[in-house]
């Protein structure tokens, strides 16, 4: 059973930074599609940053130039570095992986940006 566990969320002032981590229970990131999504209250879950199985990275227009997705395969961990945070970045952030034809989601971590 694949498990994804996010950490690193919290309360930060506008303009600040946070780094989210997503630890996987096994080596599921390498060569598979994975990424970060977020869901704000009353809104649908949306893509923040993702990497295709072919290694192509895609960012939402709203976070380009501010957020960076990265990986440490030795630690089975995916990261999302978030800089220049805005109040509109407030949401629950989820990590995701598509592995062996199944979708896996973490439990989510809350990010709150105060203006």
N, CA, C and O atoms as a DFTB+ gen file, in Angstrom:
460 C
 N C O
     1  1       0.835      -1.183       0.000
     2  2       0.000       0.000       0.000
     3  2       0.875       1.240       0.000
     4  3       1.737       1.406       0.863
     5  1       0.648       2.106      -0.971
     6  2       1.435       3.330      -1.077
     7  2       0.877       4.375      -0.120
     8  3      -0.335       4.575      -0.043
     9  1       1.750       5.024       0.590
    10  2       1.341       6.125       1.463
    11  2       2.154       7.361       1.147
    12  3       3.364       7.294       0.932
    13  1       1.467       8.491       1.124
    14  2       2.110       9.781       0.926
    15  2       1.785      10.649       2.133
    16  3       0.624      10.773       2.523
    17  1       2.803      11.243       2.715
    18  2       2.606      12.053       3.915
    19  2       3.226      13.427       3.694
    20  3       4.436      13.564       3.515
    21  1       2.359      14.443       3.713
    22  2       2.838      15.809       3.550
    23  2       3.203      16.417       4.902
    24  3       2.689      16.023       5.949
    25  1       4.101      17.383       4.840
    26  2       4.453      18.164       6.018
    27  2       4.978      19.512       5.554
    28  3       5.270      19.709       4.374
    29  1       5.095      20.442       6.507
    30  2       5.698      21.729       6.196
    31  2       4.736      22.879       6.060
    32  3       5.157      24.023       5.888
    33  1       3.444      22.596       6.135
    34  2       2.483      23.691       6.045
    35  2       2.496      24.540       7.303
    36  3       3.156      24.210       8.289
    37  1       1.757      25.637       7.252
    38  2       1.688      26.514       8.413
    39  2       1.163      27.878       8.058
    40  3       0.612      28.101       6.980
    41  1       1.350      28.792       8.998
    42  2       0.910      30.179       8.827
    43  2       2.127      31.040       8.507
    44  3       3.141      30.976       9.201
    45  1       2.021      31.833       7.470
    46  2       3.129      32.688       7.060
    47  2       2.568      34.021       6.573
    48  3       1.446      34.085       6.072
    49  1       3.345      35.067       6.722
    50  2       2.922      36.373       6.229
    51  2       3.125      36.463       4.723
    52  3       3.981      35.787       4.152
    53  1       2.334      37.298       4.104
    54  2       2.494      37.530       2.670
    55  2       3.934      37.956       2.380
    56  3       4.519      38.765       3.101
    57  1       4.482      37.393       1.313
    58  2       5.872      37.657       0.955
    59  2       6.853      36.656       1.525
    60  3       8.025      36.637       1.149
    61  1       6.374      35.824       2.431
    62  2       7.235      34.837       3.055
    63  2       7.362      33.569       2.234
    64  3       6.876      33.478       1.107
    65  1       8.035      32.584       2.836
    66  2       8.320      31.324       2.145
    67  2       7.974      30.137       3.032
    68  3       8.000      30.223       4.260
    69  1       7.653      29.039       2.382
    70  2       7.472      27.748       3.043
    71  2       7.995      26.669       2.108
    72  3       8.017      26.840       0.889
    73  1       8.416      25.555       2.696
    74  2       8.771      24.397       1.894
    75  2       7.937      23.214       2.365
    76  3       8.002      22.813       3.527
    77  1       7.163      22.671       1.454
    78  2       6.374      21.486       1.746
    79  2       7.162      20.245       1.366
    80  3       7.941      20.258       0.413
    81  1       6.952      19.181       2.115
    82  2       7.579      17.899       1.824
    83  2       6.499      16.839       1.684
    84  3       5.454      16.903       2.332
    85  1       6.771      15.867       0.829
    86  2       5.883      14.729       0.653
    87  2       6.734      13.473       0.685
    88  3       7.495      13.202      -0.243
    89  1       6.602      12.719       1.746
    90  2       7.377      11.501       1.906
    91  2       6.551      10.310       1.458
    92  3       5.410      10.138       1.886
    93  1       7.130       9.492       0.599
    94  2       6.447       8.310       0.086
    95  2       6.927       7.057       0.809
    96  3       8.044       6.999       1.322
    97  1       6.053       6.061       0.834
    98  2       6.383       4.829       1.549
    99  2       7.322       3.934       0.765
   100  3       7.850       2.957       1.295
   101  1       7.531       4.274      -0.512
   102  2       8.437       3.493      -1.320
   103  2       8.969       4.322      -2.469
   104  3       8.728       5.526      -2.544
   105  1       9.687       3.679      -3.353
   106  2      10.291       4.400      -4.489
   107  2       9.271       4.543      -5.612
   108  3       9.359       3.863      -6.634
   109  1       8.313       5.426      -5.413
   110  2       7.228       5.549      -6.393
   111  2       7.354       6.785      -7.260
   112  3       6.617       6.931      -8.234
   113  1       8.273       7.675      -6.924
   114  2       8.333       8.921      -7.678
   115  2       9.103       8.777      -8.987
   116  3       8.706       9.335     -10.010
   117  1      10.175       8.050      -8.955
   118  2      11.046       7.987     -10.119
   119  2      10.338       7.349     -11.301
   120  3       9.881       6.208     -11.225
   121  1      10.251       8.105     -12.407
   122  2       9.652       7.583     -13.617
   123  2       8.145       7.576     -13.640
   124  3       7.546       7.052     -14.580
   125  1       7.513       8.146     -12.625
   126  2       6.052       8.199     -12.571
   127  2       5.577       9.645     -12.481
   128  3       6.316      10.531     -12.053
   129  1       4.349       9.863     -12.885
   130  2       3.781      11.203     -12.778
   131  2       3.512      11.527     -11.318
   132  3       3.039      10.681     -10.558
   133  1       3.815      12.744     -10.939
   134  2       3.623      13.146      -9.551
   135  2       3.508      14.660      -9.497
   136  3       3.864      15.353     -10.450
   137  1       3.010      15.168      -8.379
   138  2       2.908      16.612      -8.292
   139  2       2.200      17.091      -7.054
   140  3       1.889      16.324      -6.143
   141  1       1.956      18.384      -7.050
   142  2       1.285      19.059      -5.946
   143  2       0.000      19.707      -6.461
   144  3      -0.028      20.302      -7.538
   145  1      -1.054      19.577      -5.671
   146  2      -2.329      20.211      -5.945
   147  2      -2.747      20.983      -4.700
   148  3      -2.205      20.780      -3.614
   149  1      -3.717      21.869      -4.875
   150  2      -4.235      22.592      -3.714
   151  2      -5.722      22.807      -3.855
   152  3      -6.272      22.815      -4.956
   153  1      -6.364      22.981      -2.705
   154  2      -7.799      23.231      -2.692
   155  2      -8.106      24.292      -1.647
   156  3      -7.888      24.099      -0.451
   157  1      -8.613      25.407      -2.128
   158  2      -9.034      26.493      -1.247
   159  2     -10.495      26.290      -0.881
   160  3     -11.215      25.606      -1.607
   161  1     -10.952      26.864       0.225
   162  2     -12.354      26.714       0.631
   163  2     -13.315      27.152      -0.464
   164  3     -13.193      28.248      -1.011
   165  1     -14.262      26.292      -0.776
   166  2     -15.274      26.624      -1.772
   167  2     -14.813      26.514      -3.210
   168  3     -15.549      26.865      -4.132
   169  1     -13.588      26.025      -3.407
   170  2     -13.051      25.911      -4.767
   171  2     -12.675      24.466      -5.066
   172  3     -12.529      23.637      -4.168
   173  1     -12.523      24.194      -6.350
   174  2     -12.104      22.869      -6.768
   175  2     -10.600      22.699      -6.567
   176  3      -9.843      23.669      -6.547
   177  1     -10.196      21.454      -6.419
   178  2      -8.769      21.162      -6.324
   179  2      -8.110      21.505      -7.656
   180  3      -8.633      21.188      -8.724
   181  1      -6.948      22.161      -7.572
   182  2      -6.269      22.585      -8.787
   183  2      -4.808      22.177      -8.766
   184  3      -4.204      21.998      -7.708
   185  1      -4.265      22.035      -9.951
   186  2      -2.854      21.710     -10.095
   187  2      -2.000      22.899      -9.687
   188  3      -2.294      24.041     -10.042
   189  1      -0.950      22.623      -8.944
   190  2       0.036      23.649      -8.609
   191  2       1.309      23.413      -9.417
   192  3       1.791      24.309     -10.110
   193  1       1.844      22.208      -9.322
   194  2       3.066      21.857     -10.041
   195  2       3.080      20.351     -10.213
   196  3       2.689      19.612      -9.310
   197  1       3.526      19.901     -11.366
   198  2       3.535      18.465     -11.616
   199  2       4.650      18.096     -12.565
   200  3       5.121      18.914     -13.355
   201  1       5.059      16.854     -12.470
   202  2       6.064      16.288     -13.359
   203  2       5.460      15.067     -14.029
   204  3       4.930      14.181     -13.359
   205  1       5.542      15.023     -15.356
   206  2       5.018      13.874     -16.078
   207  2       5.968      12.698     -15.946
   208  3       7.089      12.852     -15.463
   209  1       5.529      11.539     -16.367
   210  2       6.386      10.354     -16.327
   211  2       7.622      10.536     -17.205
   212  3       8.640       9.872     -17.006
   213  1       7.523      11.445     -18.182
   214  2       8.654      11.731     -19.045
   215  2       9.567      12.822     -18.514
   216  3      10.557      13.181     -19.151
   217  1       9.226      13.349     -17.335
   218  2      10.099      14.335     -16.712
   219  2       9.781      15.778     -17.055
   220  3      10.550      16.674     -16.707
   221  1       8.659      16.026     -17.735
   222  2       8.289      17.400     -18.084
   223  2       7.603      18.046     -16.881
   224  3       6.654      17.494     -16.324
   225  1       8.089      19.208     -16.492
   226  2       7.540      19.929     -15.341
   227  2       6.550      20.983     -15.819
   228  3       6.802      21.703     -16.785
   229  1       5.438      21.057     -15.134
   230  2       4.389      22.015     -15.473
   231  2       3.964      22.749     -14.202
   232  3       3.727      22.127     -13.167
   233  1       3.870      24.059     -14.289
   234  2       3.414      24.872     -13.167
   235  2       2.133      25.610     -13.541
   236  3       1.937      25.981     -14.699
   237  1       1.276      25.817     -12.571
   238  2       0.130      26.696     -12.770
   239  2       0.647      28.108     -13.031
   240  3       1.654      28.526     -12.460
   241  1      -0.048      28.830     -13.891
   242  2       0.398      30.193     -14.219
   243  2       0.505      31.057     -12.971
   244  3       1.365      31.933     -12.887
   245  1      -0.358      30.811     -12.019
   246  2      -0.410      31.655     -10.828
   247  2       0.800      31.481      -9.918
   248  3       1.035      32.315      -9.044
   249  1       1.576      30.403     -10.110
   250  2       2.723      30.165      -9.222
   251  2       4.057      30.191      -9.970
   252  3       5.114      30.073      -9.349
   253  1       4.020      30.339     -11.267
   254  2       5.269      30.351     -12.043
   255  2       6.200      31.453     -11.550
   256  3       5.792      32.595     -11.341
   257  1       7.455      31.078     -11.373
   258  2       8.449      32.033     -10.909
   259  2       8.506      32.162      -9.397
   260  3       9.422      32.780      -8.855
   261  1       7.524      31.578      -8.713
   262  2       7.495      31.656      -7.243
   263  2       7.649      30.288      -6.582
   264  3       8.259      30.189      -5.518
   265  1       7.114      29.245      -7.187
   266  2       7.141      27.894      -6.622
   267  2       8.080      27.021      -7.442
   268  3       8.218      27.190      -8.653
   269  1       8.728      26.074      -6.747
   270  2       9.622      25.137      -7.410
   271  2       9.401      23.738      -6.857
   272  3       9.414      23.528      -5.645
   273  1       9.199      22.787      -7.757
   274  2       9.049      21.387      -7.364
   275  2      10.406      20.706      -7.501
   276  3      11.147      20.955      -8.451
   277  1      10.718      19.843      -6.538
   278  2      11.996      19.136      -6.598
   279  2      11.843      17.778      -5.907
   280  3      10.822      17.481      -5.287
   281  1      12.908      16.958      -6.040
   282  2      12.840      15.590      -5.544
   283  2      14.168      15.171      -4.930
   284  3      15.241      15.629      -5.322
   285  1      14.050      14.290      -3.960
   286  2      15.214      13.582      -3.438
   287  2      14.853      12.107      -3.521
   288  3      14.201      11.559      -2.632
   289  1      15.287      11.477      -4.601
   290  2      14.894      10.085      -4.811
   291  2      15.472       9.160      -3.748
   292  3      14.864       8.146      -3.405
   293  1      16.631       9.503      -3.233
   294  2      17.238       8.663      -2.194
   295  2      16.383       8.636      -0.930
   296  3      16.390       7.662      -0.177
   297  1      15.647       9.725      -0.714
   298  2      14.782       9.813       0.460
   299  2      13.310       9.585       0.125
   300  3      12.445       9.691       0.995
   301  1      13.029       9.271      -1.146
   302  2      11.633       9.092      -1.583
   303  2      10.770      10.278      -1.177
   304  3       9.658      10.111      -0.674
   305  1      11.290      11.463      -1.399
   306  2      10.614      12.673      -0.947
   307  2      10.518      13.689      -2.080
   308  3      11.461      13.890      -2.845
   309  1       9.364      14.317      -2.162
   310  2       9.115      15.387      -3.122
   311  2       8.909      16.675      -2.337
   312  3       8.344      16.661      -1.243
   313  1       9.366      17.778      -2.894
   314  2       9.277      19.057      -2.205
   315  2       8.550      20.088      -3.070
   316  3       8.485      19.975      -4.294
   317  1       8.011      21.086      -2.393
   318  2       7.484      22.256      -3.077
   319  2       7.983      23.479      -2.327
   320  3       7.518      23.783      -1.229
   321  1       8.936      24.177      -2.934
   322  2       9.441      25.414      -2.352
   323  2       8.531      26.543      -2.809
   324  3       8.342      26.758      -4.007
   325  1       7.971      27.259      -1.848
   326  2       7.032      28.329      -2.154
   327  2       7.593      29.643      -1.643
   328  3       7.769      29.829      -0.439
   329  1       7.870      30.548      -2.561
   330  2       8.404      31.865      -2.216
   331  2       7.405      32.948      -2.594
   332  3       6.475      32.712      -3.366
   333  1       7.608      34.123      -2.048
   334  2       6.750      35.277      -2.351
   335  2       5.275      34.922      -2.229
   336  3       4.471      35.207      -3.116
   337  1       4.946      34.300      -1.120
   338  2       3.580      33.812      -0.933
   339  2       2.576      34.953      -0.878
   340  3       2.856      36.040      -0.374
   341  1       1.399      34.666      -1.413
   342  2       0.298      35.631      -1.459
   343  2      -0.902      35.063      -0.706
   344  3      -0.988      33.856      -0.478
   345  1      -1.814      35.931      -0.328
   346  2      -3.000      35.466       0.399
   347  2      -3.799      34.460      -0.432
   348  3      -4.435      33.557       0.112
   349  1      -3.758      34.624      -1.740
   350  2      -4.508      33.701      -2.602
   351  2      -3.873      32.316      -2.707
   352  3      -4.444      31.416      -3.323
   353  1      -2.700      32.144      -2.111
   354  2      -2.076      30.819      -2.050
   355  2      -2.615      30.002      -0.879
   356  3      -2.293      28.821      -0.746
   357  1      -3.426      30.618      -0.040
   358  2      -3.997      29.908       1.097
   359  2      -4.873      28.752       0.621
   360  3      -5.808      28.944      -0.157
   361  1      -4.553      27.545       1.102
   362  2      -5.270      26.345       0.675
   363  2      -4.718      25.144       1.427
   364  3      -3.723      25.240       2.146
   365  1      -5.383      24.018       1.245
   366  2      -4.809      22.743       1.665
   367  2      -4.040      22.196       0.463
   368  3      -4.570      22.097      -0.644
   369  1      -2.803      21.851       0.705
   370  2      -1.929      21.354      -0.354
   371  2      -1.798      19.836      -0.244
   372  3      -1.567      19.286       0.833
   373  1      -1.953      19.178      -1.397
   374  2      -1.904      17.725      -1.465
   375  2      -0.803      17.276      -2.418
   376  3      -0.604      17.876      -3.474
   377  1      -0.099      16.231      -2.044
   378  2       0.802      15.630      -3.023
   379  2       0.099      14.451      -3.667
   380  3      -0.800      13.839      -3.090
   381  1       0.529      14.159      -4.858
   382  2      -0.133      13.151      -5.680
   383  2       0.898      12.361      -6.461
   384  3       1.931      12.886      -6.878
   385  1       0.590      11.081      -6.648
   386  2       1.411      10.264      -7.533
   387  2       0.507       9.305      -8.298
   388  3      -0.460       8.768      -7.758
   389  1       0.842       9.107      -9.556
   390  2       0.161       8.107     -10.374
   391  2       1.144       6.960     -10.533
   392  3       2.142       7.075     -11.245
   393  1       0.854       5.862      -9.871
   394  2       1.808       4.752      -9.766
   395  2       1.096       3.448     -10.025
   396  3       0.099       3.135      -9.375
   397  1       1.604       2.685     -10.975
   398  2       1.024       1.384     -11.321
   399  2      -0.475       1.505     -11.559
   400  3      -1.276       0.728     -11.038
   401  1      -0.835       2.521     -12.377
   402  2      -2.205       2.732     -12.849
   403  2      -3.181       3.129     -11.756
   404  3      -4.392       2.996     -11.929
   405  1      -2.674       3.610     -10.647
   406  2      -3.543       4.074      -9.571
   407  2      -3.112       5.455      -9.111
   408  3      -1.932       5.803      -9.155
   409  1      -4.087       6.235      -8.669
   410  2      -3.805       7.552      -8.111
   411  2      -3.655       7.458      -6.599
   412  3      -4.440       6.795      -5.921
   413  1      -2.646       8.125      -6.092
   414  2      -2.401       8.164      -4.651
   415  2      -2.314       9.614      -4.203
   416  3      -1.688      10.447      -4.858
   417  1      -2.956       9.901      -3.068
   418  2      -2.985      11.256      -2.519
   419  2      -2.539      11.237      -1.062
   420  3      -2.791      10.279      -0.331
   421  1      -1.883      12.296      -0.663
   422  2      -1.586      12.476       0.740
   423  2      -2.807      13.036       1.451
   424  3      -3.850      13.276       0.842
   425  1      -2.654      13.237       2.752
   426  2      -3.782      13.704       3.563
   427  2      -3.949      15.216       3.503
   428  3      -4.976      15.748       3.926
   429  1      -2.952      15.901       2.984
   430  2      -3.022      17.349       2.843
   431  2      -2.357      18.080       3.992
   432  3      -2.314      17.593       5.122
   433  1      -1.840      19.255       3.684
   434  2      -1.259      20.123       4.707
   435  2      -1.742      21.549       4.464
   436  3      -1.731      22.035       3.334
   437  1      -2.162      22.204       5.528
   438  2      -2.758      23.535       5.405
   439  2      -1.678      24.602       5.281
   440  3      -0.726      24.630       6.060
   441  1      -1.835      25.464       4.309
   442  2      -0.989      26.645       4.152
   443  2      -1.892      27.868       4.256
   444  3      -2.857      28.009       3.505
   445  1      -1.568      28.739       5.189
   446  2      -2.346      29.962       5.380
   447  2      -1.408      31.150       5.264
   448  3      -0.416      31.250       5.986
   449  1      -1.734      32.045       4.349
   450  2      -0.921      33.233       4.131
   451  2      -1.712      34.444       4.593
   452  3      -2.789      34.731       4.070
   453  1      -1.175      35.149       5.572
   454  2      -1.855      36.329       6.099
   455  2      -1.373      37.577       5.374
   456  3      -0.185      37.728       5.091
   457  1      -2.304      38.459       5.081
   458  2      -1.950      39.684       4.343
   459  2      -1.691      40.846       5.297
   460  3      -1.382      41.952       4.852
